Amino acid sequence: MRPPLFYRRSGQGPALLLLHGYASSSLFWEPLRRELEPDFDVIAPDWPGFGRSQSLEPCRTVQEFAGRVLDLADFLGLERFHVLGHSMGGFPVQELLVSHPRRLASATLYGSGLRVDKARRFESIAQTMERLERQGPLASSLPVLEKWFARPGRHVGERELCRRALQGMTVEGAAAALNAFESVDYTGRLGQAQAPVLVILGQHERSHPPASALALVQAMTQASLCVLPDCGHAAHLEQPVLFVQALRQFLLRRERLQGSVRATC
């Protein structure tokens, strides 16, 4: 049977899905995937219209994005899984928290918010769409990637990784994603989320800065906040040691707690 999405998979242990955002692909996660391999079965898919899923029909609603995650989990035989969503990828995670809470062992929202804050975005959605159609995916996205880093001059290799991860994004896939998430708003919808949640971001995050992250945490009953110093929208590349430490501690604690619950049943 053909998988519903292209994915990269390595490691062993509890399943962890890594969901990339706009202008990216599963390559974005390569350094993090290697760090987590000893403890987790790490699975990083490409959204339809992105990376090596570029030939697939794009998702046009947040529900379709979340559905593709569940399709992949079912294909891989995963009843429950941890999931991390970056930026745009955080909206499908929130949809899973609302609509399919029993499938999630935990959720991590990285550089994400309750909605697209049009005033804080790198540029307006309309500007992104116009440049996407006029310049194409690569040329239109490179200036945006530069703004992901708090100190881009210090991270030449990491910036090149982001450029490589951008390869494969199609105009149709990018436009569909922008339209799908432009008006999404989870304000007032996450209060009943059952899974524990980690909200993690860089101190200099621009799209969803610490104030937005705090609002996201306060919208849930089982959420914690981690703000990493001296980094921006690509915090796991700018502060890899601190990012991995925070994420691994959160995930392993969830596994220990869930193991204790299972042992008493």
PETA-V49104 format. One record per backbone hydrogen bond with DSSP energy under -0.5 kcal/mol. CO is the residue of the C=O (numbers start at 1). NH is the residue of the N-H. If there is no record, write none. Layout:
co={CO CO}
nh={NH NH}
This chain:
co={6 8 10 14 15 16 17 17 18 18 19 21 25 26 27 29 30 31 32 33 36 36 37 39 40 40 41 42 43 43 44 45 47 49 50 51 53 53 61 62 63 64 65 66 67 68 69 70 71 72 73 74 77 81 81 82 83 84 85 86 87 88 88 89 90 91 92 93 94 95 96 100 101 103 103 105 106 107 108 108 109 109 110 114 115 116 117 117 124 125 126 127 128 129 130 131 131 132 136 137 138 138 139 141 142 143 144 145 146 148 148 149 151 152 155 156 157 158 159 160 161 162 163 164 166 170 171 172 173 174 175 176 177 178 181 184 186 186 190 196 197 198 198 199 200 201 202 206 209 209 210 211 212 213 214 215 216 217 222 224 226 226 228 228 231 232 232 234 234 235 239 240 241 242 243 244 245 246 247 248 249 250 251 252 253 254 255 256 257 258 259 260 261 261 262}
nh={46 44 42 41 82 43 19 84 20 45 86 24 28 29 30 33 34 35 36 37 39 40 12 14 12 42 16 10 18 45 8 20 50 170 53 54 49 56 65 66 67 68 69 70 71 72 73 74 75 76 78 77 79 105 106 17 108 19 110 89 90 91 92 93 94 95 96 97 98 99 100 103 104 81 105 196 83 198 85 110 111 200 87 186 117 118 120 121 128 129 130 131 132 133 134 135 136 136 140 141 141 142 143 145 146 147 147 148 149 233 234 152 154 155 159 160 161 162 163 164 165 166 167 167 169 174 175 176 177 178 179 180 181 182 184 116 189 190 193 107 224 109 200 226 111 228 205 209 212 213 214 215 216 217 218 219 219 220 197 199 201 228 203 231 204 202 235 237 238 239 243 244 245 246 247 248 249 250 251 252 253 254 255 256 257 258 259 260 261 262 263 264 264 265 265}
